[in-house]
């Protein structure tokens, strides 16, 4: 009876030892999937009503490209550097502003709205903020004499509307990115707390498993001494 009970104990111990690694691997796989899902959610943004405001500002920025930037030159003329732009003595500040508006204010903002990715929103914010400064310099250059004398024309409607649109885009992306950054920090703190709790539970389970494994071995020994 003792040998049979020992064999059963060894079989039980062996089966449980074989099951534990598989259960641990399954739990690790589930944990990895959960972490990937959390990282995906953490990398997304939810601008809410701000998405509509940014979308309208992007459309306004697109419309400003076909309006007069200065004189008879539109922002498209500034982009292509055609004869009309040369005739208006377009300087580098206007070209920088128009390119930043096209790439960041329109391009990256549209991508961020479609994909809802936090990284794209951050890039759109940085580029749009620089575009606001470039727009101010472009405005200043149309009212300041240069090497070729006074500018033929002052600030056009396209420059004014485009500059205001970039301010709106910058403001709302800043609010969205800042809110998401705070969420990232709180999520990281929550993950650290959950990891610490999981480690405590794992240590408690290991202690219980060790006590349960030692208990059957103590009983036969006590029975043998009584006999």
NORRA-V750922 format. One record per pair of residues at least 24 apart in sequence whose ideal C-beta (glycine too) atoms are under 10 Angstrom apart, sorted by the first residue. I is the first residue (numbers start at 1). J is the second residue. D is the distance in whole Angstrom. If there is no record, write none. Layout:
I;J;D, I;J;D
This chain:
1;220;10, 2;220;7, 2;223;9, 2;224;8, 5;216;9, 5;219;10, 5;220;7, 6;216;10, 6;217;10, 6;220;8, 8;216;10, 9;213;10, 9;216;6, 9;217;8, 9;220;9, 12;213;10, 12;216;9, 13;213;7, 13;216;9, 16;209;9, 16;212;10, 16;213;9, 17;213;10, 20;209;8, 24;202;10, 31;198;9, 35;191;8, 38;187;7, 38;190;10, 38;191;8, 39;187;10, 41;183;10, 41;187;9, 42;118;8, 42;180;8, 42;183;7, 42;184;6, 42;187;6, 42;188;9, 42;191;10, 43;115;10, 43;116;9, 43;117;6, 43;118;5, 43;119;7, 43;180;9, 43;184;9, 44;115;8, 44;116;5, 44;117;7, 44;118;6, 44;121;10, 44;180;9, 45;112;7, 45;113;9, 45;115;9, 45;116;5, 45;117;7, 45;118;5, 45;119;10, 45;120;9, 45;121;5, 45;122;9, 45;173;9, 45;176;6, 45;177;8, 45;179;8, 45;180;5, 45;183;9, 46;116;7, 46;176;8, 46;179;9, 46;180;8, 46;183;9, 47;112;8, 47;113;8, 47;116;8, 47;121;8, 47;172;7, 47;173;8, 47;175;9, 47;176;5, 47;177;10, 47;179;9, 47;180;9, 48;176;9, 48;179;10, 49;172;10, 50;113;10, 50;171;9, 50;172;5, 50;173;8, 50;175;7, 50;176;6, 50;179;10, 51;112;9, 51;113;6, 51;116;9, 51;172;9, 51;176;9, 52;113;10, 52;172;10, 53;168;7, 53;169;9, 53;171;9, 53;172;5, 54;105;10, 54;109;6, 54;110;9, 54;112;8, 54;113;6, 54;121;9, 54;124;9, 54;128;10, 54;165;10, 54;168;8, 54;169;6, 54;171;10, 54;172;5, 54;173;7, 54;176;8, 55;109;8, 55;110;8, 55;113;6, 55;169;10, 56;165;9, 56;168;8, 56;169;10, 57;105;8, 57;106;10, 57;109;8, 57;128;9, 57;164;9, 57;165;5, 57;166;8, 57;167;9, 57;168;4, 57;169;5, 57;170;9, 57;171;9, 57;172;7, 57;173;10, 58;101;10, 58;105;7, 58;106;6, 58;107;9, 58;109;5, 58;110;6, 58;113;8, 58;124;10, 58;165;8, 58;168;10, 58;169;7, 59;106;9, 59;110;10, 59;165;9, 60;105;10, 60;161;6, 60;162;8, 60;164;8, 60;165;4, 60;166;10, 60;168;8, 60;169;9, 61;101;6, 61;102;8, 61;104;10, 61;105;5, 61;106;5, 61;109;8, 61;128;9, 61;131;9, 61;158;10, 61;161;8, 61;162;6, 61;163;10, 61;164;9, 61;165;4, 61;166;7, 61;168;9, 61;169;7, 62;101;9, 62;102;9, 62;105;9, 62;106;6, 62;110;9, 62;162;9, 62;165;9, 63;158;8, 63;161;7, 63;162;9, 63;165;9, 64;98;9, 64;101;8, 64;105;10, 64;106;10, 64;156;9, 64;157;8, 64;158;5, 64;159;8, 64;160;8, 64;161;4, 64;162;4, 64;163;8, 64;164;9, 64;165;6, 64;166;9, 65;98;7, 65;101;8, 65;102;7, 65;106;8, 65;158;7, 65;161;10, 65;162;7, 66;158;7, 67;156;7, 67;157;5, 67;158;3, 67;159;8, 67;160;9, 67;161;6, 67;162;8, 68;153;8, 68;155;9, 68;156;4, 68;157;6, 68;158;5, 68;159;8, 69;94;6, 69;97;9, 69;98;7, 69;138;8, 69;142;9, 69;153;9, 69;155;8, 69;156;5, 69;157;9, 69;158;5, 69;159;5, 69;160;10, 69;162;8, 70;94;7, 70;138;9, 70;139;10, 70;141;9, 70;142;5, 70;151;7, 70;152;8, 70;153;5, 70;154;7, 70;155;6, 70;156;5, 70;157;10, 70;158;8, 70;159;7, 71;142;9, 71;151;8, 71;152;6, 71;153;3, 71;154;8, 71;155;10, 71;156;7, 72;152;9, 72;153;8, 72;156;9, 73;152;10, 73;153;8, 73;156;8, 73;158;9, 74;98;10, 74;156;8, 74;158;6, 75;99;10, 75;101;8, 75;102;8, 75;156;9, 75;158;5, 75;159;8, 75;162;7, 76;102;10, 76;158;9, 78;138;9, 78;158;9, 78;159;9, 87;152;8, 88;142;9, 88;151;7, 88;152;6, 88;153;6, 88;156;9, 89;141;9, 89;142;9, 89;146;7, 89;147;9, 89;148;5, 89;149;8, 89;150;9, 89;151;6, 89;152;6, 89;153;9, 90;138;9, 90;141;9, 90;142;9, 90;151;9, 91;137;9, 91;138;8, 91;141;5, 91;142;9, 91;144;9, 91;146;6, 91;147;9, 91;148;9, 91;151;8, 92;134;10, 92;137;9, 92;138;9, 92;141;8, 93;133;10, 93;134;6, 93;135;9, 93;136;9, 93;137;4, 93;138;4, 93;139;9, 93;140;8, 93;141;5, 93;142;9, 94;134;8, 94;135;9, 94;137;9, 94;138;4, 94;139;9, 94;141;7, 94;142;8, 94;155;10, 94;156;10, 94;159;7, 95;134;9, 95;138;9, 96;130;9, 96;131;8, 96;133;9, 96;134;5, 96;135;9, 96;137;8, 96;138;8, 97;130;9, 97;131;6, 97;132;9, 97;133;9, 97;134;4, 97;135;5, 97;136;9, 97;137;7, 97;138;4, 97;139;9, 97;141;10, 97;159;8, 97;162;8, 97;163;8, 97;166;8, 98;131;9, 98;134;9, 98;135;9, 98;138;8, 98;158;9, 98;159;9, 98;162;8, 99;127;10, 99;131;9, 99;134;9, 100;127;6, 100;128;8, 100;129;10, 100;130;6, 100;131;4, 100;132;9, 100;133;9, 100;134;6, 100;135;8, 100;166;8, 101;127;9, 101;128;8, 101;131;5, 101;132;10, 101;134;9, 101;135;8, 101;158;10, 101;159;10, 101;162;6, 101;163;9, 101;165;8, 101;166;6, 101;169;9, 102;131;9, 102;162;10, 103;127;6, 103;128;10, 103;131;9, 104;128;5, 104;129;9, 104;130;8, 104;131;6, 104;166;9, 104;169;8, 104;170;9, 104;173;10, 105;131;6, 105;132;9, 105;135;10, 105;162;8, 105;165;7, 105;166;5, 105;168;10, 105;169;5, 105;170;8, 105;173;10, 106;162;10, 106;165;9, 106;166;10, 106;169;9, 108;169;10, 108;173;9, 109;166;10, 109;169;6, 109;170;10, 109;172;9, 109;173;7, 112;173;8, 112;176;9, 112;177;10, 118;176;9, 118;177;7, 118;180;5, 118;181;9, 118;183;9, 118;184;8, 119;177;10, 120;173;10, 121;172;10, 121;173;6, 121;174;10, 121;176;6, 121;177;6, 121;180;8, 122;173;8, 122;174;10, 122;176;9, 122;177;5, 122;180;9, 122;181;9, 123;173;10, 123;177;10, 124;169;7, 124;170;9, 124;173;5, 124;176;10, 124;177;9, 125;169;8, 125;170;6, 125;171;10, 125;172;9, 125;173;4, 125;174;6, 125;175;10, 125;176;8, 125;177;5, 125;178;9, 126;170;9, 126;173;9, 126;174;10, 126;177;9, 127;166;9, 127;169;10, 127;170;9, 127;173;10, 128;165;9, 128;166;5, 128;167;8, 128;168;9, 128;169;5, 128;170;4, 128;171;9, 128;172;10, 128;173;6, 128;174;9, 129;166;9, 129;167;10, 129;169;9, 129;170;5, 129;171;10, 129;173;9, 129;174;8, 130;166;9, 130;170;9, 131;162;9, 131;163;8, 131;165;10, 131;166;5, 131;167;9, 131;169;8, 131;170;8, 132;163;7, 132;164;10, 132;166;5, 132;167;6, 132;169;9, 132;170;6, 132;171;10, 133;166;10, 134;163;9, 134;166;9, 135;159;7, 135;160;9, 135;162;7, 135;163;4, 135;164;9, 135;165;10, 135;166;6, 135;167;8, 136;163;7, 138;162;9, 138;163;8, 139;163;7
